């Protein structure tokens, strides 16, 4: 199965920092990279977040994967990547927190 991470604050900070770097790098590539490459990078982010127990980030990553599969690009993806960064920083991992992030993605989609 995937990696599992301890709930050690130093390790948690390292995981969050790595995810932040990956999200920033992905954000720089959104405009010109092939969708398959973006999806691959996003999948790696989702797997790391899942293994670290960062459920809100996993939920937002799923929304982003769906958007990429639909052919979304540009400003919409940039906005969702910002939301993904916020979700990585979220200290909650419960269902309502995940639902709130998914709802925020839906609101951003409709605006």
Residue frames as a rotation matrix with the C-alpha (Angstrom) as fourth column:
UNK 1
0.579 0.815 0.000 0.00
0.815 -0.579 0.000 0.00
0.000 0.000 -1.000 0.00
UNK 2
0.540 -0.353 0.764 1.10
0.140 -0.857 -0.496 3.68
0.830 0.374 -0.414 0.17
UNK 3
-0.610 -0.792 -0.022 3.51
0.258 -0.171 -0.951 5.33
0.750 -0.585 0.309 2.53
UNK 4
0.622 0.735 -0.271 2.32
0.590 -0.211 0.780 6.07
0.516 -0.645 -0.564 6.01
UNK 5
-0.296 -0.693 0.657 3.53
0.032 -0.695 -0.719 9.01
0.955 -0.192 0.228 8.00
UNK 6
-0.392 0.102 -0.914 3.71
0.910 0.191 -0.369 9.38
0.137 -0.976 -0.167 11.77
UNK 7
0.669 0.660 0.342 1.86
0.546 -0.748 0.377 12.22
0.505 -0.065 -0.861 13.43
UNK 8
-0.023 -0.800 -0.600 5.17
0.923 -0.248 0.295 13.79
-0.385 -0.547 0.744 14.35
UNK 9
0.724 0.413 -0.552 4.98
0.259 -0.905 -0.338 17.61
-0.639 0.102 -0.762 14.10
UNK 10
-0.156 -0.845 -0.512 8.41
-0.439 -0.405 0.802 17.91
-0.885 0.350 -0.307 12.43
UNK 11
-0.792 -0.097 0.603 7.56
0.396 0.671 0.627 15.22
-0.465 0.735 -0.493 9.88
UNK 12
0.232 0.962 0.146 4.12
0.854 -0.129 -0.505 16.77
-0.466 0.242 -0.851 9.39
UNK 13
0.514 -0.120 -0.849 5.76
-0.169 -0.985 0.037 20.12
-0.841 0.124 -0.526 8.68
UNK 14
-0.606 -0.793 -0.058 8.12
-0.283 0.147 0.948 18.47
-0.744 0.591 -0.313 6.21
UNK 15
-0.496 0.513 0.701 5.24
0.783 0.613 0.106 16.79
-0.376 0.601 -0.705 4.39
UNK 16
0.584 0.758 -0.291 3.27
0.580 -0.640 -0.504 20.03
-0.568 0.125 -0.813 4.24
UNK 17
0.150 -0.623 -0.768 6.38
-0.417 -0.744 0.522 21.87
-0.897 0.242 -0.371 2.96
UNK 18
-0.805 -0.439 0.398 6.95
0.116 0.542 0.833 19.23
-0.581 0.717 -0.385 0.28
UNK 19
-0.078 0.866 0.493 3.31
0.938 0.232 -0.259 19.44
-0.339 0.442 -0.831 -0.80
UNK 20
0.607 0.265 -0.749 3.50
0.151 -0.964 -0.218 23.24
-0.780 0.019 -0.625 -0.91
UNK 21
-0.356 -0.824 -0.440 6.56
-0.435 -0.271 0.859 23.03
-0.827 0.498 -0.262 -3.18
UNK 22
-0.764 0.104 0.637 4.89
0.505 0.711 0.489 20.49
-0.402 0.695 -0.596 -5.45
UNK 23
0.314 0.949 0.025 1.71
0.821 -0.258 -0.510 22.58
-0.477 0.181 -0.860 -5.69
UNK 24
0.396 -0.245 -0.885 3.72
-0.224 -0.960 0.166 25.74
-0.891 0.133 -0.435 -6.50
UNK 25
-0.707 -0.708 -0.008 5.67
-0.232 0.220 0.947 23.87
-0.669 0.671 -0.320 -9.21
UNK 26
-0.466 0.631 0.621 2.45
0.822 0.568 0.039 22.48
-0.328 0.528 -0.783 -10.67
UNK 27
0.497 0.688 -0.529 0.87
0.482 -0.726 -0.491 25.94
-0.722 -0.011 -0.692 -10.66
UNK 28
-0.095 -0.637 -0.765 3.77
-0.452 -0.657 0.603 27.27
-0.887 0.403 -0.225 -12.74
UNK 29
-0.917 -0.365 0.159 3.21
-0.075 0.551 0.831 24.53
-0.391 0.751 -0.532 -15.32
UNK 30
-0.181 0.950 0.253 -0.59
0.312 0.300 -0.902 24.63
-0.933 -0.084 -0.350 -15.62
UNK 31
0.365 0.412 -0.835 -0.71
-0.516 -0.657 -0.550 26.83
-0.775 0.631 -0.027 -18.71
UNK 32
0.161 -0.392 -0.906 1.66
-0.987 -0.064 -0.147 24.88
-0.001 0.917 -0.398 -20.93
UNK 33
-0.771 -0.519 0.369 2.07
-0.545 0.837 0.039 21.30
-0.330 -0.171 -0.928 -19.74
UNK 34
-0.535 0.583 -0.612 0.12
-0.301 0.545 0.783 18.41
0.789 0.603 -0.116 -21.26
UNK 35
0.309 0.797 0.520 -2.89
-0.826 -0.047 0.562 17.34
0.472 -0.603 0.643 -19.19
UNK 36
0.729 -0.051 -0.683 -1.40
0.157 0.983 0.093 13.90
0.666 -0.175 0.725 -18.60
UNK 37
-0.356 -0.929 -0.102 1.70
0.445 -0.073 -0.892 15.39
0.821 -0.363 0.439 -16.98
UNK 38
-0.480 0.265 0.836 -0.40
-0.653 -0.745 -0.139 17.66
0.586 -0.613 0.530 -14.80
UNK 39
0.616 0.786 -0.044 -2.60
-0.597 0.502 0.626 14.75
0.514 -0.359 0.779 -13.76
UNK 40
0.358 -0.591 -0.723 0.46
0.463 0.784 -0.413 12.67
0.811 -0.187 0.555 -12.90
UNK 41
-0.694 -0.644 0.322 1.85
0.106 -0.533 -0.839 15.43
0.712 -0.549 0.438 -10.69
UNK 42
-0.178 0.736 0.654 -1.52
-0.858 -0.441 0.263 16.00
0.482 -0.514 0.710 -9.07
UNK 43
0.694 0.400 -0.599 -1.87
-0.154 0.895 0.418 12.27
0.704 -0.198 0.683 -8.39
UNK 44
-0.208 -0.848 -0.488 1.49
0.559 0.306 -0.770 12.30
0.803 -0.433 0.410 -6.58
UNK 45
-0.732 0.018 0.681 0.30
-0.430 -0.788 -0.440 15.23
0.529 -0.615 0.585 -4.47
UNK 46
0.302 0.944 0.132 -2.95
-0.784 0.167 0.598 13.41
0.542 -0.284 0.791 -3.68
UNK 47
0.511 -0.152 -0.846 -1.12
0.258 0.966 -0.017 10.20
0.820 -0.209 0.532 -2.68
UNK 48
-0.623 -0.779 -0.068 1.27
0.353 -0.203 -0.913 12.07
0.698 -0.593 0.401 -0.36
UNK 49
-0.523 0.513 0.681 -1.63
-0.732 -0.679 -0.051 13.97
0.436 -0.525 0.731 1.22
UNK 50
0.542 0.749 -0.382 -3.58
-0.481 0.649 0.590 10.72
0.690 -0.136 0.711 1.65
UNK 51
0.162 -0.568 -0.807 -0.65
0.520 0.744 -0.419 8.97
0.839 -0.351 0.416 3.31
UNK 52
-0.840 -0.523 0.147 -0.18
0.202 -0.553 -0.809 11.96
0.504 -0.649 0.570 5.65
UNK 53
-0.369 0.785 -0.498 -3.86
0.920 0.231 -0.317 12.03
-0.134 -0.575 -0.807 6.60
UNK 54
-0.809 0.063 -0.585 -4.49
-0.061 -0.998 -0.023 15.45
-0.585 0.017 0.811 5.03
UNK 55
-0.381 0.737 0.558 -8.03
0.769 0.588 -0.251 14.58
-0.514 0.333 -0.791 3.97
UNK 56
0.524 0.593 -0.611 -9.16
0.115 -0.760 -0.640 18.09
-0.844 0.265 -0.466 2.91
UNK 57
-0.212 -0.690 -0.692 -6.20
-0.735 -0.354 0.579 18.19
-0.644 0.631 -0.432 0.49
UNK 58
-0.853 -0.029 0.522 -7.17
0.215 0.891 0.400 14.76
-0.476 0.453 -0.753 -0.84
UNK 59
0.105 0.988 0.114 -10.73
0.676 0.013 -0.737 15.99
-0.730 0.154 -0.666 -1.45
UNK 60
0.498 0.025 -0.867 -9.55
-0.386 -0.888 -0.248 19.09
-0.776 0.458 -0.433 -3.34
UNK 61
-0.610 -0.779 -0.147 -7.08
-0.530 0.263 0.806 17.00
-0.589 0.569 -0.574 -5.35
UNK 62
-0.518 0.515 0.683 -9.97
0.618 0.777 -0.118 14.77
-0.592 0.361 -0.721 -6.46
UNK 63
0.578 0.733 -0.358 -11.90
0.308 -0.602 -0.737 17.84
-0.756 0.315 -0.574 -7.63
UNK 64
0.140 -0.631 -0.763 -8.82
-0.704 -0.605 0.371 19.03
-0.696 0.485 -0.530 -9.53
UNK 65
-0.785 -0.425 0.450 -8.29
-0.057 0.773 0.632 15.61
-0.616 0.471 -0.631 -11.14
UNK 66
-0.010 0.883 0.469 -11.89
0.767 0.308 -0.563 15.66
-0.642 0.354 -0.680 -12.34
UNK 67
0.655 0.233 -0.719 -11.49
-0.116 -0.909 -0.401 19.19
-0.747 0.346 -0.568 -13.71
UNK 68
-0.347 -0.852 -0.392 -8.32
-0.662 -0.074 0.746 18.24
-0.665 0.519 -0.538 -15.60
UNK 69
-0.699 0.136 0.702 -10.07
0.393 0.893 0.218 15.19
-0.598 0.429 -0.678 -17.03
UNK 70
0.411 0.910 0.058 -12.86
0.643 -0.244 -0.726 17.51
-0.646 0.335 -0.685 -18.27
UNK 71
0.108 -0.454 0.885 -10.28
0.928 -0.272 -0.253 19.66
0.356 0.849 0.392 -20.02
UNK 72
0.968 0.229 -0.100 -10.25
0.249 -0.873 0.419 22.59
0.009 -0.431 -0.902 -17.60
UNK 73
-0.041 -0.996 0.083 -7.15
0.950 -0.064 -0.307 24.79
0.311 0.066 0.948 -17.74
UNK 74
-0.262 -0.202 0.944 -5.97
0.301 -0.946 -0.119 28.26
0.917 0.253 0.309 -16.86
UNK 75
-0.508 0.009 0.861 -7.36
-0.573 -0.751 -0.330 30.54
0.644 -0.661 0.386 -14.19
UNK 76
0.597 0.795 0.104 -9.82
-0.638 0.393 0.662 28.01
0.486 -0.462 0.742 -12.82
UNK 77
0.603 -0.458 -0.654 -7.05
0.487 0.860 -0.152 25.49
0.632 -0.227 0.741 -12.16
UNK 78
-0.478 -0.785 0.393 -4.85
0.157 -0.517 -0.842 28.21
0.864 -0.341 0.371 -10.66
UNK 79
-0.089 0.549 0.831 -7.64
-0.819 -0.515 0.253 29.06
0.566 -0.658 0.496 -8.22
UNK 80
0.873 0.444 -0.204 -8.15
-0.283 0.801 0.528 25.44
0.398 -0.403 0.824 -7.25
UNK 81
0.158 -0.891 -0.425 -4.41
0.559 0.436 -0.705 24.99
0.814 -0.127 0.567 -6.73
UNK 82
-0.534 -0.250 0.808 -4.58
-0.402 -0.765 -0.503 27.93
0.744 -0.593 0.308 -4.31
UNK 83
0.430 0.780 0.454 -7.39
-0.840 0.160 0.519 26.16
0.332 -0.605 0.724 -2.54
UNK 84
0.721 -0.262 -0.642 -5.33
0.234 0.963 -0.131 22.96
0.652 -0.056 0.756 -2.51
UNK 85
-0.412 -0.895 0.170 -2.53
0.187 -0.265 -0.946 24.88
0.892 -0.358 0.277 -0.79
UNK 86
-0.248 0.426 0.870 -5.01
-0.853 -0.521 0.012 26.09
0.459 -0.739 0.493 1.81
UNK 87
0.770 0.615 -0.168 -6.29
-0.495 0.743 0.450 22.54
0.402 -0.263 0.877 2.31
UNK 88
0.185 -0.800 -0.570 -2.74
0.370 0.594 -0.714 21.27
0.910 -0.079 0.406 2.89
UNK 89
-0.721 -0.509 0.471 -2.50
-0.151 -0.547 -0.823 23.73
0.676 -0.664 0.318 5.77
UNK 90
0.238 0.912 0.333 -5.83
-0.678 -0.089 0.729 22.67
0.695 -0.400 0.598 7.30
UNK 91
-0.727 -0.532 0.434 -5.45
-0.667 0.396 -0.631 21.05
0.164 -0.748 -0.643 10.71
UNK 92
0.023 0.813 0.583 -8.77
-0.699 0.430 -0.572 19.23
-0.715 -0.394 0.578 10.47
UNK 93
-0.890 -0.318 -0.326 -9.22
-0.456 0.621 0.638 15.88
0.000 0.716 -0.698 8.74
UNK 94
-0.542 0.759 0.361 -12.92
0.161 0.515 -0.842 15.25
-0.825 -0.398 -0.402 9.36
UNK 95
-0.336 0.518 0.787 -15.74
0.927 0.331 0.177 14.89
-0.169 0.789 -0.591 6.86
UNK 96
0.699 0.663 -0.268 -17.19
0.607 -0.749 -0.266 18.37
-0.377 0.023 -0.926 7.39
UNK 97
0.117 -0.737 -0.666 -13.79
-0.210 -0.674 0.708 19.98
-0.971 0.057 -0.234 6.68
UNK 98
-0.764 -0.380 0.521 -13.49
0.354 0.428 0.832 17.97
-0.540 0.820 -0.193 3.46
UNK 99
0.048 0.890 0.454 -17.05
0.987 0.029 -0.160 18.86
-0.155 0.455 -0.877 2.49
UNK 100
0.620 0.155 -0.769 -16.34
0.241 -0.970 -0.001 22.56
-0.747 -0.185 -0.639 3.10
UNK 101
-0.392 -0.838 -0.379 -13.35
-0.240 -0.305 0.922 22.51
-0.888 0.452 -0.081 0.75
UNK 102
-0.702 0.202 0.683 -15.27
0.666 0.525 0.530 20.62
-0.251 0.827 -0.504 -1.94
UNK 103
0.427 0.901 -0.073 -18.14
0.844 -0.426 -0.325 23.12
-0.323 0.077 -0.943 -1.61
UNK 104
0.310 -0.397 -0.864 -15.67
-0.101 -0.917 0.385 25.99
-0.945 -0.032 -0.324 -1.95
UNK 105
-0.787 -0.578 0.216 -14.35
0.102 0.223 0.969 24.40
-0.609 0.785 -0.116 -5.15
UNK 106
-0.273 0.781 0.561 -17.92
0.954 0.296 0.052 24.18
-0.125 0.550 -0.826 -6.46
UNK 107
0.621 0.461 -0.634 -18.54
0.450 -0.872 -0.194 27.85
-0.642 -0.165 -0.749 -5.67
UNK 108
-0.194 -0.784 -0.590 -15.34
-0.266 -0.537 0.800 28.81
-0.944 0.312 -0.105 -7.46
UNK 109
-0.758 -0.045 0.651 -16.42
0.525 0.549 0.650 26.70
-0.387 0.834 -0.393 -10.45
UNK 110
0.120 0.933 0.338 -19.75
0.990 -0.085 -0.116 28.51
-0.080 0.349 -0.934 -10.71
UNK 111
0.473 0.068 -0.879 -18.27
0.271 -0.960 0.071 32.03
-0.838 -0.272 -0.472 -10.37
